[in-house]
Amino acid sequence: MSDPRFSEPSQAIQHIQAMINRNDVVEAWLHKQNQQPKHALVESLTHRQHLAELELLINRLHPADIALLLESIPPEQRGIVWHLIGDEHAGATLLELSDSVRHEVVSASETEDLTAAAQHLESDEIVDLVQELPQDVIPDLLSSLSEEERQQVRSAMGFPEDSVGAWMEFDLPVVRDDISLDVVLRFFRRQGELPQNAGKIMVVDDNGLLKGTLALEDLLTKSGDIPISEVIDTNPLSFHTRDSAEEAASSFERYELIVAPVINAHGKLVGVLRVSALLDLIDEIAQRKVLLQAGLNREENLFDPISKSAKNRWPWIALNLLIVFIASRIIDQFDAIISQVVTLAALLPITANIGGNAGNQVVALVIRGLATKQLDRSNRLQLVKKEFSVALVNGALWGTVTGIITLLLYQDLSLAFVMLLAMFCTMLFAAIIGVGIPIALKSLGQDPALGSSVIITGATDTLGFLIFLSLAVAIL
Amino acid sequence: MSDPRFSEPSQAIQHIQAMINRNDVVEAWLHKQNQQPKHALVESLTHRQHLAELELLINRLHPADIALLLESIPPEQRGIVWHLIGDEHAGATLLELSDSVRHEVVSASETEDLTAAAQHLESDEIVDLVQELPQDVIPDLLSSLSEEERQQVRSAMGFPEDSVGAWMEFDLPVVRDDISLDVVLRFFRRQGELPQNAGKIMVVDDNGLLKGTLALEDLLTKSGDIPISEVIDTNPLSFHTRDSAEEAASSFERYELIVAPVINAHGKLVGVLRVSALLDLIDEIAQRKVLLQAGLNREENLFDPISKSAKNRWPWIALNLLIVFIASRIIDQFDAIISQVVTLAALLPITANIGGNAGNQVVALVIRGLATKQLDRSNRLQLVKKEFSVALVNGALWGTVTGIITLLLYQDLSLAFVMLLAMFCTMLFAAIIGVGIPIALKSLGQDPALGSSVIITGATDTLGFLIFLSLAVAIL
């Protein structure tokens, strides 16, 4: 997998970067590309040696690491590395690249290079890549595939992004259900290979209907003359092409699956889901929570068109505006005292802001608790009690700190006392709201993270202003 | 895995819940427990039949589903279900339970029941469970293990929570490196079983030093008389017990691993890491981002002691307080105009609040982009441009909306114009800061999510007040 001289891929990458930065390699490459007349013969030989070493080093890296290398070097050097990657790694590297670098590499490549790279990929990988390739490459690429692969690519492209069909893979070992273990063993011996991390052999009947799965572990340990039907798991967890990929991923987590069959509406085996593919999805799902919490549509991508991104944020801006105008109306009711004590206007944001952030901390904790299922109906009240106690401690402490700062700034003991009390009360409310909002969202069938940051800020602002100004009226 | 009558585990769970809610089963169980005199013989027979059916249904469920069942029924019914679980599932079910329900179940159980349940677990699972068991159960449990298992449990308990050692498993197939494939095959045939999802066989020398791994796929397809050393991967990606589990998880994602050997400081094979265990960790890591963003220490747990939770939040509250007092000082500088136009105090929070939330949306997007590596040095500027354009559109649109609402509320055209302009400028600044903060945190070697929510709110508050009040002074 890696050069034995380097204990870590990152060391190999750094070494390669240093090599590229030595000008002679770049020069040697340019010579080779442009067939320019060579300088001194000796110099050129060294250059070519370096180039060959570079090529060797690059192709010893895992495609994920080649992609990282491409991403971390300046654009003008990417052409060199890209052209030194062997065809057998080029396609896999393309799949691992970030969108922007992939786009750049693809635009700068010849059609035949891209077709050659894609030919070393499995059908499901080609599907992922096809959407990123220029239109004129696709017919060439499709015509280079076998009829079976072409059909797999076409059908997989028809599945929605978040369905099992879009995440399934096609390189799976399949056997018929009417043979013995011995026959299965001989069959794969003759074939001479099994897909990497195959894990399980799929078992179907004459019509291609899924009958069960055979774990490689069982095939290895059970003796050979017994019929396959006696050994297979006849009721494996399987998925339909139209099932939600997100739910499939959570089943993989729940039941510790490595591979599971995918069937179509007629029960025919059409592919497999592998844990390696779903790892990416699981990561993606968790990342989405961060977006949801900030009030972003889950489908927003980093480089979506401006009009789409702008619209995407409207619902939450609108809700936010509504809440903050309500908070504003509350302040407006207290204009008499504010015109008497203008300082109140300056102190107004302090308790509301601290309350908002304290509330956000609680929200984050609750969202995680709900996601990991640590928080459930049985211990909700316990959490409310605990967060209330934390707020009692922190409210008293930071209320006092705020009171002292206010006293130092304005030499007004009543004002300092108002600040202390307001901070204390606002933090208590923030704790309760912070626990309540995600749980309420979940009870309403929504994602508990959905816009919770907008809601908590609005709620603590409104309450914070009300508490602070009411206390000011009462005490000052 | 599940009762053929139910296509989904959730259906089976609902059916079981309905059965428990029929009083006769509970009664039958109480009879059985307390050896109370039975009512009518016929009635009791039906009851016992129901109880047997219930037991059958429960034990057909996956332990993860039994745990879900226990979590979703009222506490007073948990005892029944818990006692109907067979010993072979009880330990695994305990591991799947939420902390609070596990605590409840464990407290209500007899020592011998817990020991019996734990005996069906692997050493690594016992390690996870031991920390949750009452002190008096542990000696009994340890003495029921084999010497080898006891050592595994003791050594694994010594590893820090976030190390590979704490996540490794011990049930792994191992062979010596000086035999042929045929011998390996015969060895496992004779053993009659391999761990579930073993995936790879570990190969060691006489001294237990790791020499390589043998994929089950290769063992199945290669012919039998060749020495194992010719087939094994002699340079597999392996981990040290002291390596970071988080980095191991990201290697699993990166290189699509299913299983990898774990070695100690002397190169001796001591266990394996499996993707199924790391799935939980990957999920946990992603969840932590949510906490970090809100300014929470990554180690905070839902039910940590109050003093620990309270202290955990101090650094960010302190920073927050500092920033908001700076914002307050800015408002204080404008006391002349506020005392002239008291309405300004009421309108003050509006632009700052909208700016804070708009900034949070951008931050969430950038954090995700950095985590998925879609955002890198090459396209940062492109993102700044895009977010600036989105802010231009949304600033103009929502600035106008805000202006119109202000006009309707106060019938003051200049004031409405101040609001429109302030909203527009604040949203532009929020976009730039929103892209800048996570990227700056990352450049400083910090997690880009670290406290970003606190920082962005502070920055937009300060700027929002300054912009709004300066515009008020200039225009009103």
Interface residues (C-beta under 8 A of the other chain):
Chain A: M1 S2 P4 H62 A64 E71 S72 P75 S98 D99 S100 V101 E104 L185 F188 R189 Q191 G192 E193 L194 P195 Q196 N197 A198 G199 A215 L216 E217 L219 L220 T221 K222 S223 D233 N235 P236 L237 F252 E253 R254 Y255 E256 L257 I258 V275 S276 L279 D280 I282 D283 E284 A286 Q287 R288 K289 V290 L291 Q293 A294 G295 L296 E300 L302 F303 I306 S307 S309 A310 R313 W314 W316 I317 N320 L321 V324 F325 A327 S328 R329 I331 D332 D335 I338 S339 V342 T343 L344 A345 A346 L347 L348 P349 I350 A352 N353 I354 G356 N357 A358 N360 Q361 V363 A364 L365 I367 R368 G369 A371 T372 K373 Q374 L375 D376 R377 S378 N379 Q382 L383 K386 S389 V390 V393 N394 L397 W398 V401 T402 I405 A449 S453 V454 T457 G458 D461 F465
Chain B: M1 S2 P4 H62 A64 E71 S72 P75 S98 D99 S100 V101 E104 L185 F188 R189 Q191 G192 E193 L194 P195 Q196 N197 A198 G199 A215 L216 E217 L219 L220 T221 K222 S223 N235 P236 L237 F252 E253 R254 Y255 E256 L257 I258 V275 S276 L279 D280 I282 D283 E284 A286 Q287 R288 K289 V290 L291 Q293 A294 G295 L296 E300 L302 F303 I306 S307 S309 A310 R313 W314 W316 I317 N320 L321 V324 F325 A327 S328 R329 I331 D332 D335 I338 S339 V342 T343 L344 A345 A346 L347 L348 P349 I350 A352 N353 I354 G356 N357 A358 N360 Q361 V363 A364 L365 I367 R368 G369 A371 T372 K373 Q374 L375 D376 S378 N379 Q382 L383 K386 S389 V390 V393 N394 L397 W398 V401 T402 I405 A449 S453 V454 T457 G458 D461 F465
